[in-house]
Amino acid sequence: MKTLSIFGFTGSIGTQALDIVRDNKECFELDVLVCNQDIDKANEVAKEFRPKHIFFSNPEAKEKFKEKNNFDTELFDSLEQLTAYLEENHSDLYLSAISSFECLELTMVAARSGKSLLLANKESLVVLGDVITNEAKRSNTDIIPIDSEHFSLFCSLRKMDNEDINKVFITASGGPFIGQSIEQVKNKPVTEALKHPNWDMGSKITIDSATLVNKCFELIEAKLLFDLKPGSLGVLIHPESKIHSLVELNDGSVEAQLSIPSMLIPLSYGLLGHHSEKTRNTFSLDMFGDNISLNLLKFPEDRYQLIKIAIDVMKNKQNRGLVFATINDFAVRRYLNEEISFGEIYNLIFTNYEKIPKREISSLDEIRANRLEMLDYLNKQYVLAHWSNN
């Protein structure tokens, strides 16, 4: 039996992981479950799985949970208390699935554990990738990427020599505005941007998919996870979302990883340690019976500045990943609150990426301080722009 801790257990990825645990209860013991404030979901999970510990990053949610339950489950009072516990009590498996910049400490602890880290948090690698991957190497921690693009590369590249690789492509569905220019989409409302053509995700990642910023984050992740050269990485638009990555070798041949899109495929492998038959039976791609159409399109030229920013992050490091992610996070939140237009997300990124100072950062405290500085700057810029327009 393996001990498992899940950071972000009430979200989409955490919920799917618990579905796998439910089908294999004899294989897992849940140690630490972390969420923000979803008390109803936490109640359901606690009753069914009886984890040893739960942590709510929202203190009010913790108190409300205590009022409703008298389980044996222990509740941590602070992130510091939780981190100290994890430093001394390693789980066999960690799933890091908290979105954005929350609880980066937990991913760092998992990276230092010497166990297995199932990584589904983009921002952790984008803003602190070298530190996390170096900690994992020093501690012999296995990192298994839990998203279709990087998991497909994980499967392909482990049997290849990087010197034999000419180009690596990850694919993007194109989102709800596929084939449309920035000019055509600049005034698209939030309701349309949230209508992803292929699947249902959280609002932040859905907007990142619509802008294609998420693919630039994934390029940065791929470079860090697989020690690839920035110039060898690219993005192709693939509306059907069946091809997840392509690897072009030096002889011109191309290997592609295909499957029905589902997070359960990498999650099953990461949790169970093998490609499960149940997953194959559920998500098998019938190459003949499904009448499959596979289309590949170039990344749109009017968004290519995003790729250039990703390449700059990969080549020059420092706090560049934090700058990119913070501006995007700020812009997406403003857009979701209907305070700016869709096109202004691009304007904010393209205008401010070069303006914000670049510096070395090496700790979580420095990341938080630098991020607060950037948000203060961006808020002031937004107020000035809003005032001048009125």
BASE-711116 format. One record per residue (C-alpha): residue in three letters; z, y, x. Coordinates in steps of 0.001 Angstrom, whole numbers, padded with zeros to 6 digits, always signed. Each point is the difference from the previous one (the first is absolute). Last residue first. Layout:
% residues N
+--------+---------+---------+---------+
: residu :      pz :      py :      px :
+--------+---------+---------+---------+
:    ALA :       Z :       Y :       X :
...
+--------+---------+---------+---------+
This chain:
% residues 390
+--------+---------+---------+---------+
: residu :      pz :      py :      px :
+--------+---------+---------+---------+
:    ASN : -018785 : +058408 : -012525 :
:    ASN : -002063 : -001614 : +002732 :
:    SER : +002010 : +001826 : +002675 :
:    TRP : +003283 : -001384 : -001381 :
:    HIS : -001292 : -003592 : -000120 :
:    ALA : -001298 : +000237 : +003568 :
:    LEU : +003274 : +001471 : +001249 :
:    VAL : +002070 : -002566 : -001910 :
:    TYR : -002133 : -002865 : +001347 :
:    GLN : +000236 : +001248 : +003580 :
:    LYS : +003775 : +000292 : -000351 :
:    ASN : +000193 : -003523 : -001385 :
:    LEU : -002172 : -001299 : +002831 :
:    TYR : +002218 : +001606 : +002665 :
:    ASP : +003184 : -001354 : -001577 :
:    LEU : -001620 : -003418 : -000329 :
:    MET : -000963 : +000097 : +003671 :
:    GLU : +003489 : +000953 : +001161 :
:    LEU : +001499 : -002724 : -002211 :
:    ARG : -002377 : -002547 : +001564 :
:    ASN : +001007 : +001064 : +003510 :
:    ALA : +003688 : -000430 : -000818 :
:    ARG : -000579 : -003378 : -001639 :
:    ILE : -002155 : -001281 : +002847 :
:    GLU : +002446 : +001267 : +002624 :
:    ASP : +002850 : -001835 : -001729 :
:    LEU : -002136 : -003142 : -000217 :
:    SER : -000536 : +000053 : +003730 :
:    SER : -002821 : +000364 : +002515 :
:    ILE : -001886 : +003180 : -000769 :
:    GLU : -002359 : +001743 : +002406 :
:    ARG : -001611 : +003187 : -001248 :
:    LYS : -003013 : +001327 : -001891 :
:    PRO : +000234 : +003383 : -001709 :
:    ILE : -001374 : +000329 : -003573 :
:    LYS : -003230 : +001977 : -000069 :
:    GLU : -002444 : -002846 : +000675 :
:    TYR : +001148 : -002107 : -002948 :
:    ASN : +000447 : +003066 : -002229 :
:    THR : -003512 : +000875 : -001114 :
:    PHE : -001528 : -003483 : -000285 :
:    ILE : +003053 : -001480 : -001743 :
:    LEU : +000601 : +002876 : -002409 :
:    ASN : -003690 : +000318 : -000816 :
:    TYR : -000309 : -003743 : -000656 :
:    ILE : +002880 : +000042 : -002485 :
:    GLU : -001450 : +003251 : -001372 :
:    GLY : -002961 : -001931 : -001364 :
:    PHE : +002246 : -001839 : -002456 :
:    SER : +001295 : +003294 : -001380 :
:    ILE : +003472 : +001400 : +000619 :
:    GLU : +003210 : +000298 : -002038 :
:    GLU : -000781 : -002931 : -002298 :
:    ASN : +003287 : -001717 : +000930 :
:    LEU : -002098 : -002915 : +001273 :
:    TYR : -001972 : +002522 : +002052 :
:    ARG : +003085 : +001541 : +001576 :
:    ARG : +001313 : -003470 : +000858 :
:    VAL : -003366 : -000929 : +001492 :
:    ALA : -000101 : +003131 : +002151 :
:    PHE : +003510 : -000421 : +001448 :
:    ASP : -000593 : -003696 : +000741 :
:    ASN : -003336 : +000827 : +001638 :
:    ILE : +001515 : +002716 : +002153 :
:    THR : +002854 : -002325 : +000979 :
:    ALA : -002247 : -002968 : +000802 :
:    PHE : -002327 : +001979 : +002282 :
:    VAL : +002823 : +001830 : +001800 :
:    LEU : +002018 : -003213 : +000392 :
:    GLY : -003019 : -001762 : +001475 :
:    ARG : -000512 : +002914 : +002381 :
:    ASN : +003610 : +000000 : +001217 :
:    GLN : -000899 : -001124 : +003552 :
:    LYS : -003103 : -002275 : -000264 :
:    ASN : -003100 : +001250 : +001834 :
:    LYS : -002517 : -002785 : -000505 :
:    MET : +001128 : -001574 : -003268 :
:    VAL : +000936 : +003287 : -001682 :
:    ASP : -003265 : +001607 : +001130 :
:    ILE : -001910 : -003004 : -001382 :
:    ALA : +001781 : +000396 : -003355 :
:    ILE : -000886 : +003722 : -000046 :
:    LYS : -003634 : -000814 : +000697 :
:    ILE : +000027 : -002555 : -002831 :
:    LEU : +001290 : +002667 : -002390 :
:    GLN : -002730 : +002384 : +001208 :
:    TYR : -002409 : -002660 : -001225 :
:    ARG : +000704 : +000910 : -003614 :
:    ASP : -003296 : +001877 : -000528 :
:    GLU : -001853 : -002833 : +001737 :
:    PRO : +001009 : -002654 : -002527 :
:    PHE : +000932 : -003324 : +001683 :
:    LYS : -003164 : -002095 : +000005 :
:    LEU : -000637 : -002525 : -002754 :
:    LEU : +000389 : -003769 : -000222 :
:    ASN : -000855 : -002015 : -003099 :
:    LEU : +000952 : -003605 : -000776 :
:    SER : -000980 : -001477 : -003356 :
:    ILE : +001628 : -003289 : -000930 :
:    ASN : -001424 : -002200 : -002759 :
:    ASP : +003513 : -001398 : -000528 :
:    GLY : -001017 : -003666 : +000002 :
:    PHE : -001666 : +000039 : +003412 :
:    MET : +002408 : +001610 : +002458 :
:    ASP : +003041 : -001104 : -001990 :
:    LEU : +002716 : +002118 : +001658 :
:    SER : +003264 : -001906 : -000310 :
:    PHE : +002804 : +002222 : -001269 :
:    THR : +002060 : -002309 : -002201 :
:    ASN : -000851 : -003372 : +001558 :
:    ARG : +000223 : +001443 : +003504 :
:    THR : +003345 : +001624 : -000735 :
:    LYS : +001328 : -003272 : -001361 :
:    GLU : -001253 : -001827 : +003083 :
:    SER : +002036 : +002266 : +002258 :
:    HIS : -001307 : +001491 : +003231 :
:    HIS : +003022 : -000404 : +002253 :
:    GLY : +003205 : +001701 : +001062 :
:    LEU : +001498 : +000077 : -003501 :
:    LEU : +000948 : +003671 : -000101 :
:    GLY : -002802 : +001490 : +002071 :
:    TYR : -002654 : -002369 : -001304 :
:    SER : +000986 : +000540 : -003618 :
:    LEU : +000207 : +003766 : +000490 :
:    PRO : -003419 : +000111 : +001680 :
:    ILE : -001604 : -001749 : -003007 :
:    LEU : +002264 : +001492 : -002660 :
:    MET : -001263 : +003488 : +000830 :
:    SER : -003133 : -000868 : -001942 :
:    PRO : -003684 : +000809 : +000385 :
:    ILE : -002122 : -003131 : -000586 :
:    SER : -000870 : -001109 : +003488 :
:    LEU : -002385 : +000720 : +002847 :
:    GLN : +000497 : +000379 : +003764 :
:    ALA : -003189 : +000900 : +001856 :
:    GLU : -001332 : -001061 : +003401 :
:    VAL : -002964 : +001914 : +001386 :
:    SER : -002507 : -001032 : +002661 :
:    GLY : -001390 : +002715 : +002249 :
:    ASP : +000594 : -001801 : +003312 :
:    ASN : +002910 : +002318 : +000801 :
:    LEU : +001862 : -001071 : -003124 :
:    GLU : +000112 : +001889 : -003289 :
:    VAL : +003217 : -000570 : -001941 :
:    LEU : -000036 : +000646 : -003734 :
:    SER : +002962 : +000673 : -002257 :
:    HIS : +001117 : -000335 : -003611 :
:    ILE : -003150 : -001328 : -001648 :
:    LYS : +000659 : -000649 : -003705 :
:    SER : +000801 : +003592 : -000961 :
:    GLU : -003084 : +000250 : -002270 :
:    PRO : -000639 : +003662 : +000849 :
:    HIS : -000280 : -000498 : +003784 :
:    ILE : +000053 : +003303 : +001872 :
:    LEU : +000034 : -000514 : +003757 :
:    VAL : +002611 : +001296 : +002442 :
:    GLY : -000069 : -000011 : +003801 :
:    LEU : +001851 : -001024 : +003132 :
:    SER : -001501 : -000640 : +003452 :
:    GLY : +000463 : +003585 : +001165 :
:    PRO : +003748 : -000197 : -000518 :
:    LYS : +000260 : -003029 : +002326 :
:    LEU : +001954 : -002889 : -001491 :
:    ASP : +003527 : -001113 : +000877 :
:    PHE : +000242 : -002177 : -003130 :
:    LEU : +002884 : +001531 : -001921 :
:    LEU : -000272 : +003488 : +001468 :
:    LYS : -003753 : +000477 : -000417 :
:    ALA : +000097 : -001629 : -003425 :
:    GLU : +002782 : +002321 : -001173 :
:    ILE : -001928 : +003102 : +001077 :
:    LEU : -003080 : -001279 : -001838 :
:    GLU : +002203 : -000699 : -003023 :
:    PHE : +001177 : +003617 : -000094 :
:    CYS : -003645 : +001044 : -000056 :
:    LYS : -000599 : -002437 : -002838 :
:    ASN : +002870 : +001526 : -001996 :
:    VAL : -001587 : +003442 : +000321 :
:    LEU : -002938 : -001215 : -002098 :
:    THR : +000621 : +002880 : -002494 :
:    ALA : +000051 : -002406 : -002972 :
:    SER : +001897 : -002633 : +001978 :
:    ASP : +002627 : +002533 : +001031 :
:    ILE : +000239 : +000949 : -003683 :
:    THR : +000649 : -003651 : -000884 :
:    ILE : +002498 : -000307 : +002862 :
:    LYS : +002089 : +002851 : -001422 :
:    SER : -000281 : -001078 : -003668 :
:    GLY : +001138 : -003587 : +000515 :
:    MET : -002632 : -002688 : -000342 :
:    ASP : -002157 : -001568 : -002721 :
:    TRP : -003212 : -001685 : +001064 :
:    ASN : -003786 : +000104 : +000274 :
:    PRO : -001411 : +003223 : -001462 :
:    HIS : +003002 : +002215 : +000838 :
:    LYS : +000701 : +002364 : -002867 :
:    LEU : +002604 : +002274 : +001621 :
:    ALA : -002609 : +002568 : +001068 :
:    GLU : -001194 : +000300 : -003599 :
:    THR : +003447 : +000842 : -001417 :
:    VAL : +000705 : +002342 : +002921 :
:    PRO : -002912 : +002242 : -000939 :
:    LYS : -003230 : +000260 : +002032 :
:    ASN : -000618 : +003558 : +001230 :
:    LYS : -001211 : -000767 : +003535 :
:    VAL : -001835 : -003167 : -001052 :
:    GLN : -003627 : +001153 : +000028 :
:    GLU : +000408 : +002309 : +003005 :
:    ILE : +001795 : -002744 : +001887 :
:    SER : -003059 : -002175 : -000584 :
:    GLN : -000187 : -002887 : -002469 :
:    GLY : -001110 : -003535 : +000889 :
:    ILE : +003374 : -001542 : -000791 :
:    PHE : +002258 : +002301 : -002004 :
:    PRO : +002418 : -002581 : -001453 :
:    GLY : +000768 : -001589 : +003375 :
:    GLY : -002564 : -000691 : +002716 :
:    SER : +000989 : -003661 : +000163 :
:    ALA : +000740 : +000408 : +003684 :
:    THR : -000826 : -002450 : +002768 :
:    ILE : +001309 : -000484 : +003510 :
:    PHE : -002543 : -000152 : +002777 :
:    VAL : +000477 : -001232 : +003550 :
:    LYS : -002638 : +000611 : +002663 :
:    ASN : -001068 : -001456 : +003354 :
:    ILE : +002454 : -002863 : +000401 :
:    ASP : -000310 : -002541 : +002827 :
:    GLU : +002537 : +001834 : +002175 :
:    ASN : +002505 : -000278 : -002843 :
:    ASP : -000013 : -003780 : +000430 :
:    MET : -000130 : -001735 : -003345 :
:    LYS : +002060 : -002639 : -001847 :
:    ARG : +002812 : +002369 : -000951 :
:    LEU : -002612 : +002557 : -001021 :
:    SER : -001174 : -001596 : -003228 :
:    CYS : +003242 : -000853 : -001830 :
:    PHE : +001788 : +003211 : +001000 :
:    LEU : -003198 : +001896 : -000838 :
:    SER : +000176 : -001428 : -003545 :
:    PHE : +003683 : +000904 : -000114 :
:    HIS : -000888 : +003514 : +001057 :
:    GLU : -002484 : +000529 : -002802 :
:    SER : +001833 : -001902 : -002751 :
:    ASP : +003399 : +001580 : +000439 :
:    ILE : +003170 : -001605 : +001254 :
:    PRO : -000255 : +000204 : +003784 :
:    ILE : +001946 : -002733 : +001803 :
:    ILE : +002090 : +001296 : +002890 :
:    ASP : +001698 : -002731 : +002044 :
:    THR : +003049 : +001228 : +001869 :
:    ASN : +000094 : -001042 : +003656 :
:    SER : +002708 : +002630 : +000662 :
:    ARG : -001942 : +001983 : +002604 :
:    LYS : -003235 : -000419 : -001944 :
:    ALA : +001611 : +001128 : -003273 :
:    GLU : +001575 : +003037 : +001663 :
:    ASN : -003403 : +000895 : +001455 :
:    THR : -001648 : -000330 : -003421 :
:    ILE : +002627 : +002209 : -001660 :
:    VAL : +000021 : +002689 : +002689 :
:    ASP : -003778 : +000117 : +000248 :
:    GLY : -000387 : +000285 : -003778 :
:    LEU : +002461 : +002762 : -000770 :
:    VAL : -001883 : +002332 : -002365 :
:    VAL : -002978 : -002156 : -001043 :
:    LEU : +001878 : -003267 : +000463 :
:    SER : +002896 : +000892 : -002298 :
:    GLU : -002312 : +001908 : -002356 :
:    LYS : -001990 : -003077 : -000972 :
:    ASN : +002900 : -002075 : -001350 :
:    ALA : -001008 : -003579 : -000800 :
:    LEU : +001355 : -001776 : +003075 :
:    LEU : +001241 : -003572 : -000145 :
:    LEU : +002390 : -000047 : +002959 :
:    SER : +000904 : -003393 : +001457 :
:    LYS : +003005 : -000646 : +002313 :
:    GLY : +000857 : +001516 : +003373 :
:    SER : +002044 : +002618 : -001852 :
:    ARG : -001236 : +003171 : +001708 :
:    ALA : -002899 : +000551 : -002415 :
:    ALA : +002352 : -000694 : -002923 :
:    VAL : +002370 : +002720 : +001190 :
:    MET : -002923 : +002428 : +000344 :
:    THR : -001229 : -000818 : -003507 :
:    LEU : +003477 : +000712 : -001314 :
:    GLU : +000257 : +003323 : +001807 :
:    LEU : -003216 : +001129 : -001699 :
:    CYS : +002051 : +000227 : -003205 :
:    GLU : -002334 : +002305 : -001941 :
:    PHE : -003108 : +001456 : +001605 :
:    SER : -002668 : -001038 : -002526 :
:    SER : +000215 : -003302 : -001871 :
:    ILE : +002697 : -002629 : +000356 :
:    ALA : -001584 : -003412 : +000583 :
:    SER : +001636 : -001345 : +003156 :
:    LEU : +000377 : -003754 : -000516 :
:    TYR : +002422 : -001549 : +002464 :
:    LEU : +000208 : -003701 : +000792 :
:    ASP : +002527 : -002101 : +001930 :
:    SER : +002716 : +002507 : -000823 :
:    HIS : +002044 : +001487 : +002809 :
:    ASN : +003667 : +000845 : -000426 :
:    GLU : +001379 : +002345 : +002674 :
:    GLU : -002642 : +002738 : -000051 :
:    LEU : -000473 : -000598 : -003728 :
:    TYR : +003652 : +000823 : -000709 :
:    ALA : -000134 : +003201 : +002048 :
:    THR : -003148 : +001043 : -001841 :
:    LEU : +001659 : -000581 : -003376 :
:    GLN : +003060 : +002049 : +000928 :
:    GLU : -002209 : +002814 : +001320 :
:    LEU : -002120 : -000080 : -003163 :
:    SER : +003165 : +000561 : -001994 :
:    ASP : +002385 : -001614 : -002480 :
:    PHE : -001372 : -003532 : +000187 :
:    LEU : +000369 : -002089 : -003147 :
:    GLU : +001248 : -003597 : +000248 :
:    THR : -001346 : -002559 : -002486 :
:    ASP : +002794 : -002130 : -001439 :
:    PHE : -001127 : +001234 : -003403 :
:    ASN : +002135 : +002272 : -002172 :
:    ASN : -002777 : +002045 : -001519 :
:    LYS : -000510 : +002983 : -002306 :
:    GLU : +002327 : +002555 : +001592 :
:    LYS : -001049 : -001036 : +003507 :
:    PHE : -003680 : +000648 : -000838 :
:    LYS : +000873 : +003494 : -001251 :
:    GLU : +001834 : +000719 : +003250 :
:    LYS : -002899 : -001216 : +002136 :
:    ALA : -002503 : +002008 : -002038 :
:    GLU : +002056 : +003147 : +000600 :
:    PRO : -000074 : -000641 : +003752 :
:    ASN : -003848 : -000075 : +000134 :
:    SER : -000955 : -002004 : +003099 :
:    PHE : +001187 : -003058 : -001931 :
:    PHE : +001016 : -002912 : +002233 :
:    ILE : +000477 : -003562 : -001195 :
:    HIS : +001777 : -002869 : +001768 :
:    LYS : +000485 : -003763 : -000299 :
:    PRO : -002868 : -000471 : -002441 :
:    ARG : +000735 : -001753 : -003336 :
:    PHE : -003620 : -000971 : -000772 :
:    GLU : -000187 : +000161 : -003806 :
:    LYS : +002816 : +002367 : -000937 :
:    ALA : -000602 : +002253 : +003011 :
:    VAL : -003726 : +000188 : -000689 :
:    GLU : +000425 : +000998 : -003631 :
:    ASN : +002677 : +002563 : +000784 :
:    ALA : -002072 : +001468 : +002848 :
:    LYS : -002938 : +000404 : -002372 :
:    ASP : +002141 : +001925 : -002460 :
:    ILE : +001665 : +002048 : +002742 :
:    ASP : -003214 : +001307 : +001551 :
:    GLN : +001672 : +002567 : +002270 :
:    ASN : -001239 : -000149 : +003595 :
:    CYS : -000350 : -003602 : +001094 :
:    VAL : +001356 : -002389 : +002620 :
:    LEU : +000747 : -003729 : -000188 :
:    VAL : +002014 : -001600 : +002786 :
:    ASP : +000733 : -003753 : +000337 :
:    LEU : -002220 : -002062 : -002288 :
:    GLU : +000111 : -003723 : +000764 :
:    PHE : -003377 : -001673 : +000049 :
:    CYS : -001706 : -003389 : +000135 :
:    GLU : +001570 : -001768 : -003005 :
:    LYS : -001014 : +002917 : -002169 :
:    ASN : -003699 : -000608 : +000628 :
:    ASP : -001693 : +001113 : -003232 :
:    ARG : +002529 : +002809 : -000489 :
:    VAL : -000426 : +001021 : +003648 :
:    ILE : -003730 : +000440 : -000618 :
:    ASP : +000662 : +002173 : -003058 :
:    LEU : +002594 : +001866 : +002085 :
:    ALA : -002755 : +000971 : +002430 :
:    GLN : -002083 : +001291 : -002887 :
:    THR : +002901 : +002206 : -001118 :
:    GLY : +000482 : +001328 : +003524 :
:    ILE : -003675 : +000882 : +000226 :
:    SER : -000064 : +001821 : -003339 :
:    GLY : +003299 : +001819 : +000444 :
:    THR : +003489 : -001226 : -000904 :
:    PHE : +000654 : -001810 : +003301 :
:    GLY : -000660 : +002952 : +002302 :
:    PHE : +001590 : -001246 : +003220 :
:    ILE : +000156 : -003752 : -000470 :
:    SER : +002333 : -002215 : +002037 :
:    LEU : -000629 : -003748 : +000283 :
:    THR : +002148 : -002811 : +001361 :
:    LYS : -001902 : -003226 : +000539 :
:    MET : +000974 : -003449 : -001306 :
+--------+---------+---------+---------+
